[in-house]
Amino acid sequence: MKIISVVVTYNRFELLKVTIAHLKAIGRLSAIVVVNNGSTDGTAEWLQEQTGLDVISQDNVGGSGGFYVGMKRAYDLGADWIWCMDDDVYPEPTCLNELLKHADADDIGILCPRRIREGKVFVNECRQINLANPFRPMHRGRLTPDVTTATDIEGMVFEGPLISRRVVERIGLPNKDLFLFYDDTDYSLRTVQAGLRVRYIPEAIIQKKLFFSDDTWTAKFQKKKKKHLYQVRNSAYFNHHYGSNAGVRYLRPFIDLQGYLWGAILMAILRWGYSWSDVADIFRAYSNGIHSRLGKI
């Protein structure tokens, strides 16, 4: 069995070193693919000095673009299983073995570990993606920390999922044009729609690390505004693309838009870091999602 890990990183040099160290300590990996999304913090130089890594360097194309490239490399290398993770998580020594205990069934597509942050279970996976009722939450049956048995889910995150080769064979690679947000939900939903199961395995533990930025408050605020644009656009795209009726395809994205839009209008009026061009950008992001105009913003 050939298992290849894929790690996507961007400007988290110290955290990446911890992730790589834990992966190297796991003896069952055939390769470790690291996708460096244009880091500027010394990551590239450090990676050049390492052995035992398959490094891909590229411009920052977001998490979705990183996993697209990394999973393609792993697939082309003949991986039977592709183990994906961000650079702010690291697996416990028994994590992979616990996941593989559930890997034998022919209908298994993705196996997801339990994430622990600062000693507490960190969970936002869900049992069902609601594509029918625009007035109910999209993520139905969110898992809770007290889930202790293997559970079928439809919504996962790209923090430790072990993905079978058969998933790539059936549905292809992640949607690289989403950049940030919804790429993991999109991929797990496509997997389920293709007739494969996505399972949450609480015995498999992966640690999630806190990280801090040295950015100024202004820089952090600007990044947050940009992330909101991806959230608005990709939410609109996801609902419009997968919704089973007009209410989900059109009404839910419009409802979701309101919180971002009116908050930006209020802050533009009060001149609290938003301008009227920012308000226009939010509405444009919503429109782009409805019309499937994706890519980097």
Disulfide bonds with the S-S distance in Angstrom:
none
